[in-house]
Amino acid sequence: MDGHRAGSRAGAVALIALLSLLALGCSDDGAGGAGGGESADRGGEPAPPRSDPRNARFKLTVGDLVPLSGDLSAFGPPGRKAAELAVDRAKDALKDARARGVKVDVEHADTATNPQDSVSAARELTENGATCLAGAWASTDTIPAAQSVAAPQRTPMISPASTSSQITTLVDEGFLFRTAPSNSLQGETLADVVEDELDGTDKTIAIAARNDAYGSGLAFSFRRAWEAKGGEVTGSPVLYDPEEDDLEADAEQVVADDPDGYVIVDFPESYARLGAALIDTGDFDASKLFVTDGLAGEGLSEEIPSRALQGARGTRPGTLAKGKTAKAFRRLYRRSDRRPKARQTFDAQNFDATMLCILAAVAAGSNEGEAIQGELRDVSSAPGRKITFENLDEGIEALRKGRDIDYEGASGPVDFDSQGDPTVGTYEVFRYGRDRDFEVLRQLQARQGQGEINGPGGRGAGGR
């Protein structure tokens, strides 16, 4: 009897060892390059032990990587304000839920819309104790910060604004997420909008973009979607150096074939130079121009000539215009004493990124980065009780009891997929009038290539 038990024990140990080796082999099979997935989440390592959230006591510092200077500086202050509003609301909810052992705070660092500064800012925040990062904004800032800081330090990072398709398959150990939809979805949505605005696809479009992860990725995404509809383009996208002062030759290429429309993907400072060069050609008509989120909203650089935007239309990720949560966030933002008063693209997405850091920490009962990362998908998607920032205390109470929640964001549903991307995107279709006057025309909600027009409204139409 004892010898049989010993033999059985030895066989069981051998079997466990074999299964462990097989599991490790499976986790290495293509998972290391993925942005998410179970094996990619932790690089094949076992999940960190989960603390008991009921009795957890910790302080969470959310690091906010925000562009307060540089090319995206118009977007930074509203994004910073949104992160602070999320923390304010979380503090109140923690108090109401009697979770007195959990403290939250936010620290900001300026990325300067620059890859090197973004990496330095991420390091500064993590060295100062941040264990979950909201940001960065430009894709060219987010990618190196994720690979150089977030992934090596096992710190989750949730970008509110980086839309490059490259992020989906980035080697990030599963620590990079985003609350803004991928450009692969925006490219399809923009193609739908161009078709609608130009009354068909029997048109030829000239495409131009800044030569970086954001610009080239979205340019080629639009091209694929437009050609799939039967539309034509004038040739390969004109990719230009956003740091170049003289963009005259690039502007001449854009207008060369007298296209029916233009799609230009850029940021304000560099488009100020390209827009001036386009006007100087004498052949550019901005009423045929379509742009994307990098050139959306009030408060753009006044160096952009009005004639380079007047009549232009475009798409940007937005906040649902309808529904109780969307209205509540507009009120929260407008009534706050924090500055600025005016809203901007991606502010709600940064609110959600900050809030998800907090909710995942509460669910994990820990401020450890790996523990937070392990809960982000669960708190952002079904199953679970629907929670918004308005009934946040109820969500915190549920999490501390070990129950599931499904956070419905101020920007709309998030529902992270296995790669850390949201599975649904809300887009606003906008237009520029005289003197860069900005108006939201309607909204689209897109999921896996399908869009639904929700009608007039959105942040721009109702004032900010």
DRENDO-1510 file (C-alpha; in Angstrom, 1 decimal, always signed):
<recs>
REC; n; res; u; v; w
REC; 1; MET; +0.0; +0.0; +0.0 .
REC; 2; ASP; +2.7; +2.6; +1.0 .
REC; 3; GLY; +4.8; +1.7; -2.1 .
REC; 4; HIS; +1.9; +2.1; -4.4 .
REC; 5; ARG; +1.2; +5.6; -2.8 .
REC; 6; ALA; +4.8; +6.6; -3.3 .
REC; 7; GLY; +4.7; +5.5; -7.0 .
REC; 8; SER; +1.4; +7.3; -7.5 .
REC; 9; ARG; +2.9; +10.4; -5.9 .
REC; 10; ALA; +6.0; +10.3; -8.1 .
REC; 11; GLY; +3.8; +9.9; -11.2 .
REC; 12; ALA; +1.7; +12.8; -10.2 .
REC; 13; VAL; +4.8; +15.0; -9.7 .
REC; 14; ALA; +6.1; +14.0; -13.1 .
REC; 15; LEU; +2.7; +14.7; -14.7 .
REC; 16; ILE; +2.6; +18.2; -13.1 .
REC; 17; ALA; +6.1; +18.9; -14.3 .
REC; 18; LEU; +5.2; +17.9; -17.8 .
REC; 19; LEU; +2.0; +20.0; -17.8 .
REC; 20; SER; +4.0; +23.0; -16.5 .
REC; 21; LEU; +6.5; +22.7; -19.3 .
REC; 22; LEU; +3.7; +22.4; -21.9 .
REC; 23; ALA; +2.1; +25.5; -20.4 .
REC; 24; LEU; +5.3; +27.5; -20.6 .
REC; 25; GLY; +5.7; +26.4; -24.2 .
REC; 26; CYS; +2.2; +27.6; -25.1 .
REC; 27; SER; +2.7; +30.9; -23.4 .
REC; 28; ASP; +5.8; +31.6; -25.4 .
REC; 29; ASP; +4.1; +30.8; -28.7 .
REC; 30; GLY; +3.5; +34.2; -30.1 .
REC; 31; ALA; +2.3; +35.7; -26.8 .
REC; 32; GLY; +5.3; +37.7; -26.0 .
REC; 33; GLY; +4.6; +40.2; -28.9 .
REC; 34; ALA; +1.0; +40.7; -28.0 .
REC; 35; GLY; -0.4; +43.7; -26.3 .
REC; 36; GLY; -2.6; +41.5; -24.1 .
REC; 37; GLY; -4.0; +38.0; -23.6 .
REC; 38; GLU; -3.6; +35.8; -20.5 .
REC; 39; SER; -0.1; +34.7; -21.2 .
REC; 40; ALA; +1.0; +38.1; -22.5 .
REC; 41; ASP; -0.4; +39.8; -19.5 .
REC; 42; ARG; +2.3; +38.4; -17.2 .
REC; 43; GLY; +4.9; +37.1; -19.7 .
REC; 44; GLY; +4.0; +33.5; -18.7 .
REC; 45; GLU; +4.5; +34.2; -15.0 .
REC; 46; PRO; +1.8; +33.2; -12.4 .
REC; 47; ALA; -0.7; +35.8; -11.4 .
REC; 48; PRO; +0.4; +37.8; -8.3 .
REC; 49; PRO; -1.5; +36.8; -5.1 .
REC; 50; ARG; -4.7; +38.7; -4.7 .
REC; 51; SER; -5.2; +40.6; -1.5 .
REC; 52; ASP; -8.4; +40.6; +0.4 .
REC; 53; PRO; -10.1; +43.8; -0.8 .
REC; 54; ARG; -12.4; +44.0; +2.3 .
REC; 55; ASN; -9.6; +44.9; +4.7 .
REC; 56; ALA; -7.1; +46.4; +2.3 .
REC; 57; ARG; -5.2; +49.5; +3.4 .
REC; 58; PHE; -3.1; +51.3; +0.9 .
REC; 59; LYS; -2.4; +54.6; -0.9 .
REC; 60; LEU; -2.6; +54.7; -4.6 .
REC; 61; THR; -0.9; +57.3; -6.6 .
REC; 62; VAL; -2.0; +57.6; -10.2 .
REC; 63; GLY; +0.6; +59.2; -12.5 .
REC; 64; ASP; -0.9; +61.4; -15.2 .
REC; 65; LEU; +1.3; +61.8; -18.3 .
REC; 66; VAL; -0.2; +64.9; -19.9 .
REC; 67; PRO; +0.9; +67.2; -22.7 .
REC; 68; LEU; +1.1; +70.6; -21.0 .
REC; 69; SER; +3.5; +71.9; -23.7 .
REC; 70; GLY; +4.5; +71.0; -27.2 .
REC; 71; ASP; +2.3; +70.2; -30.2 .
REC; 72; LEU; -0.7; +68.9; -28.1 .
REC; 73; SER; -0.6; +71.5; -25.4 .
REC; 74; ALA; -4.1; +72.6; -26.2 .
REC; 75; PHE; -5.3; +69.2; -25.0 .
REC; 76; GLY; -3.3; +69.0; -21.8 .
REC; 77; PRO; -5.0; +71.3; -19.3 .
REC; 78; PRO; -8.5; +69.9; -19.9 .
REC; 79; GLY; -7.0; +66.4; -19.6 .
REC; 80; ARG; -5.3; +67.2; -16.4 .
REC; 81; LYS; -8.5; +68.7; -15.0 .
REC; 82; ALA; -10.4; +65.5; -15.9 .
REC; 83; ALA; -7.9; +63.3; -14.0 .
REC; 84; GLU; -8.3; +65.5; -11.0 .
REC; 85; LEU; -12.1; +65.3; -11.2 .
REC; 86; ALA; -11.8; +61.5; -11.3 .
REC; 87; VAL; -9.7; +61.5; -8.1 .
REC; 88; ASP; -12.0; +64.0; -6.4 .
REC; 89; ARG; -15.0; +61.8; -7.2 .
REC; 90; ALA; -13.2; +58.6; -6.1 .
REC; 91; LYS; -12.2; +60.2; -2.7 .
REC; 92; ASP; -15.9; +61.1; -2.1 .
REC; 93; ALA; -17.0; +57.6; -3.1 .
REC; 94; LEU; -14.4; +55.9; -0.9 .
REC; 95; LYS; -15.6; +57.9; +2.1 .
REC; 96; ASP; -19.2; +57.1; +1.3 .
REC; 97; ALA; -18.3; +53.4; +1.0 .
REC; 98; ARG; -16.5; +53.5; +4.3 .
REC; 99; ALA; -13.3; +52.4; +2.6 .
REC; 100; ARG; -11.2; +54.6; +4.9 .
REC; 101; GLY; -8.1; +52.5; +4.5 .
REC; 102; VAL; -7.8; +53.3; +0.8 .
REC; 103; LYS; -6.3; +56.6; -0.2 .
REC; 104; VAL; -5.9; +57.9; -3.7 .
REC; 105; ASP; -4.1; +60.8; -5.3 .
REC; 106; VAL; -2.8; +62.0; -8.7 .
REC; 107; GLU; +0.5; +63.5; -9.8 .
REC; 108; HIS; +1.0; +65.1; -13.2 .
REC; 109; ALA; +4.1; +65.2; -15.4 .
REC; 110; ASP; +4.4; +67.1; -18.6 .
REC; 111; THR; +5.2; +64.9; -21.6 .
REC; 112; ALA; +5.9; +68.0; -23.8 .
REC; 113; THR; +4.5; +66.0; -26.7 .
REC; 114; ASN; +8.0; +64.5; -27.1 .
REC; 115; PRO; +9.1; +60.9; -26.9 .
REC; 116; GLN; +12.2; +61.5; -24.8 .
REC; 117; ASP; +10.3; +63.8; -22.4 .
REC; 118; SER; +7.5; +61.3; -22.1 .
REC; 119; VAL; +9.9; +58.5; -21.0 .
REC; 120; SER; +11.5; +60.9; -18.5 .
REC; 121; ALA; +8.0; +61.9; -17.2 .
REC; 122; ALA; +7.0; +58.3; -16.8 .
REC; 123; ARG; +10.2; +57.5; -14.9 .
REC; 124; GLU; +9.7; +60.5; -12.7 .
REC; 125; LEU; +6.1; +59.5; -11.8 .
REC; 126; THR; +7.0; +55.9; -11.0 .
REC; 127; GLU; +10.0; +56.9; -9.0 .
REC; 128; ASN; +7.7; +59.1; -7.0 .
REC; 129; GLY; +5.4; +56.2; -6.2 .
REC; 130; ALA; +2.9; +56.0; -9.1 .
REC; 131; THR; +1.9; +52.4; -9.7 .
REC; 132; CYS; -0.7; +53.1; -12.4 .
REC; 133; LEU; -0.3; +55.6; -15.3 .
REC; 134; ALA; -2.9; +57.6; -17.2 .
REC; 135; GLY; -1.3; +58.6; -20.5 .
REC; 136; ALA; +0.5; +59.4; -22.6 .
REC; 137; TRP; -1.4; +61.2; -25.4 .
REC; 138; ALA; +0.6; +61.1; -28.7 .
REC; 139; SER; +1.2; +57.6; -29.9 .
REC; 140; THR; +4.8; +58.4; -30.5 .
REC; 141; ASP; +5.1; +59.3; -26.8 .
REC; 142; THR; +3.1; +56.4; -25.5 .
REC; 143; ILE; +5.0; +53.6; -27.3 .
REC; 144; PRO; +8.5; +54.4; -25.9 .
REC; 145; ALA; +7.1; +55.2; -22.4 .
REC; 146; ALA; +5.3; +51.8; -22.4 .
REC; 147; GLN; +8.3; +49.8; -23.6 .
REC; 148; SER; +11.0; +51.7; -21.6 .
REC; 149; VAL; +9.1; +52.2; -18.3 .
REC; 150; ALA; +5.7; +50.7; -17.9 .
REC; 151; ALA; +6.4; +47.2; -19.2 .
REC; 152; PRO; +9.8; +46.7; -17.5 .
REC; 153; GLN; +8.5; +48.1; -14.2 .
REC; 154; ARG; +5.2; +46.0; -14.4 .
REC; 155; THR; +3.2; +49.2; -14.2 .
REC; 156; PRO; -0.1; +49.4; -16.0 .
REC; 157; MET; -0.5; +52.4; -18.4 .
REC; 158; ILE; -3.8; +53.5; -19.8 .
REC; 159; SER; -3.6; +56.0; -22.7 .
REC; 160; PRO; -6.6; +58.3; -23.2 .
REC; 161; ALA; -5.6; +59.5; -26.6 .
REC; 162; SER; -3.1; +57.3; -28.4 .
REC; 163; THR; -4.9; +55.7; -31.4 .
REC; 164; SER; -2.1; +54.2; -33.5 .
REC; 165; SER; -2.8; +50.7; -34.7 .
REC; 166; GLN; +0.7; +49.7; -33.8 .
REC; 167; ILE; -0.2; +49.8; -30.1 .
REC; 168; THR; -2.5; +46.8; -30.5 .
REC; 169; THR; +0.4; +44.4; -31.2 .
REC; 170; LEU; +3.1; +46.3; -29.3 .
REC; 171; VAL; +5.5; +44.3; -27.2 .
REC; 172; ASP; +4.3; +45.7; -23.8 .
REC; 173; GLU; +3.9; +42.6; -21.6 .
REC; 174; GLY; +0.2; +43.3; -21.5 .
REC; 175; PHE; +0.7; +46.5; -19.4 .
REC; 176; LEU; -0.5; +49.0; -22.0 .
REC; 177; PHE; -4.3; +49.8; -22.3 .
REC; 178; ARG; -6.2; +52.7; -23.9 .
REC; 179; THR; -9.6; +54.2; -23.5 .
REC; 180; ALA; -9.5; +55.8; -27.0 .
REC; 181; PRO; -10.3; +53.4; -29.9 .
REC; 182; SER; -7.6; +52.3; -32.4 .
REC; 183; ASN; -7.0; +54.1; -35.7 .
REC; 184; SER; -8.1; +50.9; -37.5 .
REC; 185; LEU; -11.6; +51.8; -36.3 .
REC; 186; GLN; -11.3; +55.5; -36.9 .
REC; 187; GLY; -10.0; +54.9; -40.5 .
REC; 188; GLU; -13.1; +53.0; -41.3 .
REC; 189; THR; -15.3; +55.6; -39.6 .
REC; 190; LEU; -13.6; +58.5; -41.5 .
REC; 191; ALA; -14.1; +56.6; -44.8 .
REC; 192; ASP; -17.8; +56.3; -44.0 .
REC; 193; VAL; -18.0; +60.0; -43.2 .
REC; 194; VAL; -16.1; +61.0; -46.4 .
REC; 195; GLU; -18.5; +58.9; -48.4 .
REC; 196; ASP; -21.5; +60.5; -46.8 .
REC; 197; GLU; -20.2; +64.1; -47.1 .
REC; 198; LEU; -19.1; +63.7; -50.7 .
REC; 199; ASP; -22.3; +61.8; -51.7 .
REC; 200; GLY; -20.6; +58.6; -52.8 .
REC; 201; THR; -17.3; +56.8; -53.3 .
REC; 202; ASP; -16.7; +57.7; -57.0 .
REC; 203; LYS; -14.2; +60.3; -55.8 .
REC; 204; THR; -10.5; +60.6; -55.7 .
REC; 205; ILE; -8.9; +61.5; -52.4 .
REC; 206; ALA; -5.4; +62.9; -51.7 .
REC; 207; ILE; -4.0; +61.6; -48.4 .
REC; 208; ALA; -1.2; +63.3; -46.4 .
REC; 209; ALA; +0.1; +62.8; -42.9 .
REC; 210; ARG; +2.9; +63.5; -40.4 .
REC; 211; ASN; +5.4; +60.7; -40.7 .
REC; 212; ASP; +5.0; +59.1; -37.3 .
REC; 213; ALA; +3.1; +56.2; -35.7 .
REC; 214; TYR; -0.1; +58.3; -35.5 .
REC; 215; GLY; +0.0; +59.9; -38.8 .
REC; 216; SER; +1.1; +57.1; -41.1 .
REC; 217; GLY; -1.0; +54.5; -39.3 .
REC; 218; LEU; -4.2; +56.5; -39.7 .
REC; 219; ALA; -3.4; +57.5; -43.2 .
REC; 220; PHE; -3.0; +53.9; -44.4 .
REC; 221; SER; -6.0; +52.8; -42.3 .
REC; 222; PHE; -8.2; +55.3; -44.1 .
REC; 223; ARG; -6.7; +54.4; -47.5 .
REC; 224; ARG; -7.5; +50.7; -47.0 .
REC; 225; ALA; -11.1; +51.5; -45.9 .
REC; 226; TRP; -11.6; +54.0; -48.8 .
REC; 227; GLU; -10.3; +51.6; -51.5 .
REC; 228; ALA; -12.4; +48.8; -50.0 .
REC; 229; LYS; -15.4; +50.9; -50.7 .
REC; 230; GLY; -14.3; +51.3; -54.3 .
REC; 231; GLY; -12.9; +54.8; -53.9 .
REC; 232; GLU; -9.7; +56.0; -55.4 .
REC; 233; VAL; -6.6; +57.8; -54.1 .
REC; 234; THR; -4.1; +59.9; -55.9 .
REC; 235; GLY; -1.2; +57.6; -54.9 .
REC; 236; SER; +0.6; +56.7; -51.8 .
REC; 237; PRO; +0.0; +59.0; -48.8 .
REC; 238; VAL; +2.3; +62.1; -48.7 .
REC; 239; LEU; +4.3; +61.5; -45.5 .
REC; 240; TYR; +6.1; +64.6; -44.3 .
REC; 241; ASP; +8.5; +65.4; -41.5 .
REC; 242; PRO; +6.5; +67.3; -38.8 .
REC; 243; GLU; +9.8; +69.0; -37.7 .
REC; 244; GLU; +10.5; +70.4; -41.1 .
REC; 245; ASP; +10.1; +74.1; -41.5 .
REC; 246; ASP; +9.6; +74.1; -45.3 .
REC; 247; LEU; +6.7; +72.0; -46.4 .
REC; 248; GLU; +6.2; +73.6; -49.8 .
REC; 249; ALA; +7.1; +70.6; -51.8 .
REC; 250; ASP; +4.8; +68.4; -49.7 .
REC; 251; ALA; +1.9; +70.8; -50.2 .
REC; 252; GLU; +2.5; +70.8; -54.0 .
REC; 253; GLN; +2.2; +67.0; -54.0 .
REC; 254; VAL; -1.0; +67.1; -52.1 .
REC; 255; VAL; -2.8; +69.4; -54.6 .
REC; 256; ALA; -1.0; +68.1; -57.7 .
REC; 257; ASP; -3.8; +65.9; -59.1 .
REC; 258; ASP; -6.8; +68.2; -58.3 .
REC; 259; PRO; -8.5; +65.6; -56.1 .
REC; 260; ASP; -12.1; +65.6; -55.1 .
REC; 261; GLY; -11.1; +65.7; -51.4 .
REC; 262; TYR; -8.1; +65.7; -49.0 .
REC; 263; VAL; -7.5; +63.7; -45.9 .
REC; 264; ILE; -4.8; +65.2; -43.7 .
REC; 265; VAL; -3.6; +63.7; -40.4 .
REC; 266; ASP; -1.6; +66.1; -38.3 .
REC; 267; PHE; -1.1; +68.1; -35.1 .
REC; 268; PRO; -1.7; +71.9; -34.8 .
REC; 269; GLU; +1.8; +73.2; -34.8 .
REC; 270; SER; +3.0; +71.3; -37.9 .
REC; 271; TYR; -0.3; +71.9; -39.7 .
REC; 272; ALA; +0.2; +75.6; -39.2 .
REC; 273; ARG; +3.2; +75.3; -41.6 .
REC; 274; LEU; +1.6; +72.8; -44.0 .
REC; 275; GLY; -1.7; +74.7; -44.1 .
REC; 276; ALA; +0.1; +77.9; -45.0 .
REC; 277; ALA; +2.0; +76.1; -47.7 .
REC; 278; LEU; -1.2; +74.6; -49.1 .
REC; 279; ILE; -2.8; +78.0; -49.4 .
REC; 280; ASP; +0.3; +79.4; -51.1 .
REC; 281; THR; -0.2; +76.8; -53.9 .
REC; 282; GLY; -3.3; +78.6; -55.0 .
REC; 283; ASP; -5.1; +75.3; -55.6 .
REC; 284; PHE; -6.2; +74.3; -52.1 .
REC; 285; ASP; -9.8; +74.5; -51.0 .
REC; 286; ALA; -10.3; +73.7; -47.3 .
REC; 287; SER; -14.0; +72.9; -47.8 .
REC; 288; LYS; -12.7; +69.6; -49.4 .
REC; 289; LEU; -10.5; +68.8; -46.4 .
REC; 290; PHE; -11.1; +66.0; -43.9 .
REC; 291; VAL; -9.0; +65.9; -40.7 .
REC; 292; THR; -8.9; +63.7; -37.6 .
REC; 293; ASP; -8.7; +64.1; -33.8 .
REC; 294; GLY; -5.2; +65.7; -33.8 .
REC; 295; LEU; -6.8; +68.8; -35.5 .
REC; 296; ALA; -10.1; +68.8; -33.7 .
REC; 297; GLY; -11.5; +71.3; -31.2 .
REC; 298; GLU; -11.5; +74.9; -30.1 .
REC; 299; GLY; -8.3; +76.5; -28.9 .
REC; 300; LEU; -6.1; +75.3; -31.8 .
REC; 301; SER; -3.0; +77.3; -32.6 .
REC; 302; GLU; -3.9; +80.7; -34.1 .
REC; 303; GLU; -0.9; +80.3; -36.3 .
REC; 304; ILE; -3.0; +78.0; -38.4 .
REC; 305; PRO; -4.4; +80.2; -41.2 .
REC; 306; SER; -8.2; +80.3; -41.1 .
REC; 307; ARG; -8.4; +79.6; -44.8 .
REC; 308; ALA; -6.5; +76.3; -44.1 .
REC; 309; LEU; -9.5; +75.1; -41.9 .
REC; 310; GLN; -12.6; +76.9; -43.1 .
REC; 311; GLY; -15.1; +74.4; -44.2 .
REC; 312; ALA; -13.0; +71.4; -43.2 .
REC; 313; ARG; -14.8; +68.4; -41.7 .
REC; 314; GLY; -13.5; +65.5; -39.7 .
REC; 315; THR; -13.8; +62.8; -37.0 .
REC; 316; ARG; -12.6; +62.5; -33.5 .
REC; 317; PRO; -13.2; +60.1; -30.6 .
REC; 318; GLY; -15.8; +61.7; -28.4 .
REC; 319; THR; -18.2; +61.5; -25.5 .
REC; 320; LEU; -21.7; +60.2; -25.9 .
REC; 321; ALA; -24.0; +63.2; -26.3 .
REC; 322; LYS; -27.0; +61.3; -25.0 .
REC; 323; GLY; -27.6; +59.4; -21.8 .
REC; 324; LYS; -27.5; +60.2; -18.1 .
REC; 325; THR; -23.8; +59.6; -17.6 .
REC; 326; ALA; -22.8; +61.9; -20.5 .
REC; 327; LYS; -24.9; +64.7; -19.2 .
REC; 328; ALA; -23.6; +64.1; -15.7 .
REC; 329; PHE; -20.0; +64.4; -16.8 .
REC; 330; ARG; -20.7; +67.6; -18.7 .
REC; 331; ARG; -22.2; +69.1; -15.5 .
REC; 332; LEU; -19.4; +67.8; -13.4 .
REC; 333; TYR; -16.8; +69.4; -15.7 .
REC; 334; ARG; -18.7; +72.7; -16.2 .
REC; 335; ARG; -19.5; +73.3; -12.5 .
REC; 336; SER; -16.1; +72.5; -11.1 .
REC; 337; ASP; -13.9; +75.4; -9.9 .
REC; 338; ARG; -10.9; +73.8; -11.5 .
REC; 339; ARG; -9.5; +75.3; -14.6 .
REC; 340; PRO; -9.9; +75.4; -17.6 .
REC; 341; LYS; -13.6; +75.7; -18.1 .
REC; 342; ALA; -13.5; +74.8; -21.8 .
REC; 343; ARG; -13.4; +71.1; -22.7 .
REC; 344; GLN; -11.3; +69.4; -25.3 .
REC; 345; THR; -11.0; +66.1; -27.1 .
REC; 346; PHE; -10.0; +63.1; -24.9 .
REC; 347; ASP; -10.8; +64.8; -21.5 .
REC; 348; ALA; -13.5; +62.2; -20.7 .
REC; 349; GLN; -11.1; +59.4; -21.8 .
REC; 350; ASN; -8.5; +60.7; -19.3 .
REC; 351; PHE; -11.2; +60.8; -16.6 .
REC; 352; ASP; -11.9; +57.1; -17.4 .
REC; 353; ALA; -8.3; +56.1; -17.5 .
REC; 354; THR; -7.7; +57.6; -14.1 .
REC; 355; MET; -10.9; +56.0; -12.7 .
REC; 356; LEU; -10.0; +52.6; -14.0 .
REC; 357; CYS; -6.7; +52.7; -12.3 .
REC; 358; ILE; -8.5; +53.4; -9.0 .
REC; 359; LEU; -11.2; +50.8; -9.5 .
REC; 360; ALA; -8.7; +48.1; -10.4 .
REC; 361; ALA; -6.7; +48.8; -7.3 .
REC; 362; VAL; -9.8; +48.6; -5.1 .
REC; 363; ALA; -10.7; +45.2; -6.8 .
REC; 364; ALA; -7.2; +43.9; -6.2 .
REC; 365; GLY; -7.0; +45.3; -2.7 .
REC; 366; SER; -3.5; +46.5; -3.6 .
REC; 367; ASN; -1.6; +49.4; -5.1 .
REC; 368; GLU; +0.9; +47.0; -6.7 .
REC; 369; GLY; +1.1; +47.5; -10.4 .
REC; 370; GLU; +0.8; +43.8; -11.4 .
REC; 371; ALA; -2.2; +43.4; -9.1 .
REC; 372; ILE; -3.9; +46.4; -10.7 .
REC; 373; GLN; -3.1; +45.2; -14.2 .
REC; 374; GLY; -4.8; +41.9; -13.4 .
REC; 375; GLU; -8.1; +43.5; -12.6 .
REC; 376; LEU; -8.4; +46.1; -15.4 .
REC; 377; ARG; -10.3; +44.0; -17.8 .
REC; 378; ASP; -12.7; +42.6; -15.1 .
REC; 379; VAL; -13.7; +46.1; -13.8 .
REC; 380; SER; -14.2; +47.5; -17.3 .
REC; 381; SER; -16.5; +44.9; -18.9 .
REC; 382; ALA; -19.3; +42.4; -18.3 .
REC; 383; PRO; -20.3; +40.4; -16.4 .
REC; 384; GLY; -21.0; +42.5; -13.3 .
REC; 385; ARG; -23.1; +45.3; -12.1 .
REC; 386; LYS; -23.2; +48.4; -14.2 .
REC; 387; ILE; -21.3; +51.2; -12.4 .
REC; 388; THR; -20.7; +54.9; -13.5 .
REC; 389; PHE; -18.9; +57.6; -11.6 .
REC; 390; GLU; -22.3; +58.7; -10.3 .
REC; 391; ASN; -22.9; +55.5; -8.2 .
REC; 392; LEU; -19.2; +54.9; -7.7 .
REC; 393; ASP; -19.6; +54.2; -4.0 .
REC; 394; GLU; -21.8; +51.2; -4.8 .
REC; 395; GLY; -19.2; +49.9; -7.2 .
REC; 396; ILE; -16.5; +50.3; -4.5 .
REC; 397; GLU; -18.7; +48.5; -2.0 .
REC; 398; ALA; -19.2; +45.6; -4.5 .
REC; 399; LEU; -15.5; +45.3; -5.2 .
REC; 400; ARG; -14.6; +45.2; -1.6 .
REC; 401; LYS; -17.0; +42.3; -1.2 .
REC; 402; GLY; -15.3; +40.5; -4.1 .
REC; 403; ARG; -18.1; +41.1; -6.5 .
REC; 404; ASP; -17.8; +42.0; -10.2 .
REC; 405; ILE; -18.6; +45.4; -11.7 .
REC; 406; ASP; -18.8; +46.7; -15.2 .
REC; 407; TYR; -17.6; +50.3; -15.3 .
REC; 408; GLU; -19.5; +52.4; -17.9 .
REC; 409; GLY; -17.2; +55.4; -18.7 .
REC; 410; ALA; -17.8; +59.1; -19.0 .
REC; 411; SER; -16.6; +58.6; -22.6 .
REC; 412; GLY; -18.9; +55.6; -23.1 .
REC; 413; PRO; -18.4; +51.8; -22.8 .
REC; 414; VAL; -14.7; +50.7; -22.5 .
REC; 415; ASP; -14.8; +46.9; -22.4 .
REC; 416; PHE; -11.0; +46.2; -22.8 .
REC; 417; ASP; -10.3; +43.3; -25.2 .
REC; 418; SER; -7.4; +40.9; -24.9 .
REC; 419; GLN; -5.1; +43.5; -26.3 .
REC; 420; GLY; -6.1; +46.3; -24.0 .
REC; 421; ASP; -8.1; +48.1; -26.7 .
REC; 422; PRO; -11.7; +49.3; -26.2 .
REC; 423; THR; -14.2; +47.3; -28.3 .
REC; 424; VAL; -16.5; +50.2; -29.1 .
REC; 425; GLY; -15.7; +53.8; -30.2 .
REC; 426; THR; -17.9; +56.9; -30.1 .
REC; 427; TYR; -16.9; +59.4; -32.7 .
REC; 428; GLU; -18.0; +63.0; -33.4 .
REC; 429; VAL; -18.3; +64.4; -36.9 .
REC; 430; PHE; -17.3; +68.1; -36.8 .
REC; 431; ARG; -16.9; +71.1; -39.1 .
REC; 432; TYR; -14.9; +74.3; -39.0 .
REC; 433; GLY; -16.5; +77.6; -40.0 .
REC; 434; ARG; -14.9; +81.1; -40.2 .
REC; 435; ASP; -12.0; +81.9; -37.8 .
REC; 436; ARG; -11.7; +78.3; -36.7 .
REC; 437; ASP; -15.3; +78.3; -35.4 .
REC; 438; PHE; -15.8; +74.6; -34.4 .
REC; 439; GLU; -19.1; +72.8; -34.5 .
REC; 440; VAL; -20.1; +69.1; -33.9 .
REC; 441; LEU; -22.5; +67.9; -36.5 .
REC; 442; ARG; -23.4; +64.4; -35.3 .
REC; 443; GLN; -22.1; +61.3; -33.6 .
REC; 444; LEU; -21.3; +57.8; -34.7 .
REC; 445; GLN; -20.9; +54.8; -32.5 .
REC; 446; ALA; -18.6; +52.2; -34.2 .
REC; 447; ARG; -18.0; +48.6; -33.4 .
REC; 448; GLN; -16.0; +46.2; -35.6 .
REC; 449; GLY; -16.5; +48.3; -38.7 .
REC; 450; GLN; -20.2; +49.1; -38.1 .
REC; 451; GLY; -21.3; +52.7; -37.3 .
REC; 452; GLU; -24.6; +54.2; -36.2 .
REC; 453; ILE; -25.4; +57.9; -36.5 .
REC; 454; ASN; -26.9; +59.2; -33.3 .
REC; 455; GLY; -27.9; +62.6; -34.6 .
REC; 456; PRO; -26.8; +66.2; -33.8 .
REC; 457; GLY; -25.2; +66.9; -30.4 .
REC; 458; GLY; -22.0; +66.1; -28.7 .
REC; 459; ARG; -19.8; +68.3; -26.7 .
REC; 460; GLY; -19.1; +70.9; -29.4 .
REC; 461; ALA; -22.8; +71.5; -30.2 .
REC; 462; GLY; -23.8; +72.1; -26.6 .
REC; 463; GLY; -20.9; +74.3; -25.6 .
REC; 464; ARG; -18.1; +73.3; -23.3 .
</recs>
